[in-house]
């Protein structure tokens, strides 16, 4: 005799509360409804972790580009000033 995997789900199906009659489909739907889908949680957390790091790398890159742009503007102005003052 097979042991029930989820007694709450089996009880709900026996009472007719749960609309799905397929045990496997109902269990996965039940898990998703309760937020206990481990793969979904893993995927969401991994995606959140990756996006957070991409965001941080993007901010560092943006800061570096802004700094380099500022340095080039000052260097260009200094070079232009030296050319104008020579003539």
Secondary structure as GFF3:
##gff-version 3
##sequence-region A 1 87
A	DSSP	alpha_helix	7	15	.	.	.	ID=ss1
A	DSSP	alpha_helix	23	34	.	.	.	ID=ss2
A	DSSP	alpha_helix	38	86	.	.	.	ID=ss3
###
